[in-house]
Amino acid sequence: MTSNRHNRTDDDRVLDAARDCVLAVGVRRTTLTDIARRAGVSRMTLYRRWPDVRTIVGDLMTREWTALATAAQPPDDGRPTRERLVEGLVAGVRTFRDHPLLRKIVEVDPELLLPYVLDRRGASQEAFLAILEAAVRAGHADGSVRPGHPVRQARAVLLVIQSFALSVPTMTEAADPGLSPGAFDAELRHTLERTLAP
């Protein structure tokens, strides 16, 4: 038990170091040596756990994004599931879109995100789907989410929120308040409500 806790602490120290490196210079310019130096460990220690920088960054993204998704979920305060789910998703998308790690990756290493958009689901997407599927099933149970295939509904919601999280900056116009990020957040709320309502 103590060993597992110790390993998690070591992993977090490495992931914190990787985050600092990526925020400073981007993924492509980050090396295992840079991460090892910042984390205060040897390169061999890193190689035993991660074969390369991209694998570390993949684990870093999973840690950051799943923590964000968990933090964005409102507490169960007696409101219908759909209301809480939509509130949490809109807040989570806004926070994700502004997250420094995402902004840096989009700015200098956008190709890192392509496999998760075009080819396969990543660990953080699987974690999001588990959260969404549980919420959809709870919404079915309390009648606030329309009946349907819960896995398909959860995946459809993830497709919607991914597009708002990653692509909204390409659609905004600084001169038009109706095309601001906040206006798109309101549009996301409306879209999710219409998608999920019975």
C-alpha positions as a printed NumPy array, in Angstrom:
array([[  0.   ,   0.   ,   0.   ],
       [  2.745,   2.457,   0.956],
       [  4.656,   1.522,  -2.206],
       [  1.699,   2.383,  -4.47 ],
       [  1.259,   5.736,  -2.765],
       [  4.98 ,   6.377,  -3.153],
       [  4.827,   5.493,  -6.871],
       [  1.91 ,   7.869,  -7.413],
       [  3.875,  10.636,  -5.714],
       [  6.9  ,   9.888,  -7.913],
       [  4.689,   9.842, -11.017],
       [  3.137,  13.168, -10.045],
       [  6.576,  14.715,  -9.59 ],
       [  7.542,  13.564, -13.091],
       [  4.239,  14.744, -14.575],
       [  4.589,  18.117, -12.832],
       [  8.074,  18.431, -14.333],
       [  6.753,  17.464, -17.77 ],
       [  4.001,  20.07 , -17.464],
       [  6.549,  22.766, -16.606],
       [  8.728,  21.774, -19.581],
       [  5.82 ,  21.693, -22.035],
       [  4.519,  25.06 , -20.849],
       [  8.017,  26.505, -21.273],
       [  9.   ,  25.127, -24.693],
       [  6.283,  22.818, -26.063],
       [  6.277,  19.054, -26.49 ],
       [  8.665,  18.729, -29.44 ],
       [ 11.395,  20.716, -27.707],
       [ 11.02 ,  18.881, -24.39 ],
       [ 13.451,  16.02 , -23.779],
       [ 13.528,  13.197, -21.252],
       [ 16.701,  14.783, -19.874],
       [ 14.831,  18.061, -19.267],
       [ 12.009,  16.25 , -17.47 ],
       [ 14.38 ,  14.097, -15.402],
       [ 16.375,  17.158, -14.34 ],
       [ 13.257,  19.089, -13.281],
       [ 11.83 ,  16.067, -11.473],
       [ 15.117,  15.317,  -9.709],
       [ 15.317,  11.75 , -11.03 ],
       [ 17.586,   9.891, -13.42 ],
       [ 16.747,   9.308, -17.073],
       [ 16.817,   5.567, -16.398],
       [ 14.074,   6.058, -13.801],
       [ 11.95 ,   7.655, -16.52 ],
       [ 12.755,   4.937, -19.081],
       [ 11.574,   2.261, -16.671],
       [  8.127,   3.887, -16.616],
       [  7.809,   5.784, -19.92 ],
       [  9.539,   5.017, -23.234],
       [  9.467,   8.596, -24.535],
       [  8.326,  12.166, -23.957],
       [  5.012,  11.7  , -25.789],
       [  4.032,   8.867, -23.462],
       [  4.716,  11.071, -20.449],
       [  2.734,  13.896, -22.039],
       [ -0.117,  11.465, -22.737],
       [ -0.225,  10.564, -19.032],
       [  0.034,  14.253, -18.154],
       [ -2.937,  15.125, -20.368],
       [ -4.953,  12.277, -18.848],
       [ -4.192,  13.484, -15.328],
       [ -4.964,  17.13 , -16.083],
       [ -8.115,  16.587, -18.126],
       [ -9.703,  13.987, -15.838],
       [ -9.044,  16.184, -12.79 ],
       [-10.691,  19.053, -14.621],
       [-13.724,  16.937, -15.57 ],
       [-14.125,  15.693, -12.007],
       [-13.843,  19.207, -10.555],
       [-16.436,  20.563, -13.024],
       [-19.173,  18.187, -11.862],
       [-21.664,  19.972,  -9.598],
       [-22.55 ,  18.188,  -6.356],
       [-25.746,  16.181,  -6.138],
       [-27.9  ,  18.907,  -4.591],
       [-31.272,  17.452,  -5.469],
       [-31.642,  19.116,  -8.858],
       [-32.482,  16.918, -11.867],
       [-29.484,  15.115, -13.347],
       [-29.761,  16.846, -16.733],
       [-29.566,  20.311, -15.185],
       [-26.454,  19.441, -13.188],
       [-24.863,  17.586, -16.105],
       [-25.32 ,  20.459, -18.552],
       [-24.048,  22.985, -16.002],
       [-20.95 ,  20.882, -15.36 ],
       [-20.261,  20.263, -19.047],
       [-20.477,  23.929, -20.006],
       [-18.225,  24.937, -17.102],
       [-15.815,  22.099, -17.892],
       [-15.575,  22.996, -21.589],
       [-14.878,  26.64 , -20.734],
       [-12.166,  25.668, -18.237],
       [-10.654,  23.098, -20.615],
       [-10.561,  25.596, -23.481],
       [ -8.62 ,  28.053, -21.306],
       [ -6.331,  25.45 , -19.696],
       [ -2.673,  26.552, -20.1  ],
       [ -1.518,  23.065, -21.132],
       [ -4.149,  22.788, -23.862],
       [ -3.427,  26.315, -25.085],
       [  0.312,  25.557, -25.337],
       [ -0.269,  22.266, -27.177],
       [ -2.696,  23.912, -29.62 ],
       [ -0.247,  26.764, -30.153],
       [  2.938,  24.776, -30.816],
       [  2.129,  21.025, -31.054],
       [ -1.454,  20.686, -32.374],
       [ -0.639,  17.421, -34.167],
       [ -0.416,  15.8  , -30.721],
       [ -4.222,  16.07 , -30.443],
       [ -5.056,  14.673, -33.891],
       [ -4.981,  10.947, -33.006],
       [ -7.592,  11.587, -30.291],
       [ -9.84 ,  13.478, -32.707],
       [ -9.435,  11.341, -35.83 ],
       [ -8.146,   7.852, -34.986],
       [ -8.784,   6.58 , -31.471],
       [-10.01 ,   7.41 , -28.012],
       [ -7.458,   8.243, -25.352],
       [ -7.507,   7.469, -21.638],
       [ -9.01 ,  10.842, -20.746],
       [-11.792,  10.368, -23.32 ],
       [-12.548,   6.958, -21.823],
       [-12.73 ,   8.588, -18.387],
       [-15.066,  11.297, -19.739],
       [-17.283,   8.635, -21.314],
       [-17.545,   6.767, -18.011],
       [-18.654,   9.972, -16.271],
       [-21.099,  10.84 , -19.062],
       [-22.589,   7.362, -19.271],
       [-23.185,   7.276, -15.512],
       [-24.866,  10.693, -15.689],
       [-27.028,   9.669, -18.652],
       [-28.168,   6.532, -16.822],
       [-28.976,   8.638, -13.741],
       [-30.909,  11.009, -15.992],
       [-32.872,   8.088, -17.399],
       [-33.677,   6.999, -13.853],
       [-34.965,  10.423, -12.735],
       [-36.661,  11.139, -16.076],
       [-34.627,  14.268, -16.873],
       [-32.748,  12.698, -19.83 ],
       [-34.644,  11.291, -22.799],
       [-34.683,   7.495, -23.057],
       [-32.102,   6.006, -25.387],
       [-28.944,   3.958, -25.718],
       [-26.845,   5.346, -22.839],
       [-23.463,   4.54 , -24.366],
       [-24.407,   6.127, -27.707],
       [-25.889,   9.163, -25.956],
       [-22.74 ,   9.616, -23.872],
       [-20.541,   9.35 , -26.966],
       [-22.704,  11.822, -28.879],
       [-22.426,  14.308, -26.015],
       [-18.641,  13.872, -25.98 ],
       [-18.503,  14.591, -29.724],
       [-20.425,  17.821, -29.146],
       [-18.347,  19.032, -26.22 ],
       [-15.048,  18.149, -27.947],
       [-15.942,  20.403, -30.862],
       [-16.83 ,  23.283, -28.538],
       [-13.693,  22.708, -26.462],
       [-11.248,  22.526, -29.37 ],
       [-12.783,  24.525, -32.233],
       [-14.624,  27.485, -30.712],
       [-11.555,  29.78 , -31.055],
       [-11.806,  29.326, -34.842],
       [-15.41 ,  30.606, -34.782],
       [-15.243,  33.643, -32.488],
       [-15.076,  37.275, -33.62 ],
       [-13.674,  39.872, -31.208],
       [-15.749,  42.667, -32.775],
       [-19.076,  40.841, -32.388],
       [-20.325,  40.096, -28.832],
       [-22.732,  37.591, -30.378],
       [-19.72 ,  35.557, -31.518],
       [-17.756,  35.719, -28.257],
       [-16.625,  32.603, -26.367],
       [-19.351,  33.297, -23.798],
       [-21.986,  33.389, -26.528],
       [-20.793,  29.997, -27.758],
       [-20.941,  28.677, -24.179],
       [-24.615,  29.708, -24.123],
       [-25.103,  27.968, -27.475],
       [-23.479,  24.827, -26.066],
       [-25.844,  24.919, -23.097],
       [-28.824,  25.206, -25.46 ],
       [-27.522,  22.396, -27.691],
       [-26.975,  20.046, -24.743],
       [-30.372,  20.833, -23.237],
       [-32.111,  20.104, -26.54 ],
       [-30.04 ,  16.957, -27.072],
       [-30.734,  15.487, -23.652],
       [-34.24 ,  16.693, -22.81 ],
       [-37.087,  14.134, -22.934]])
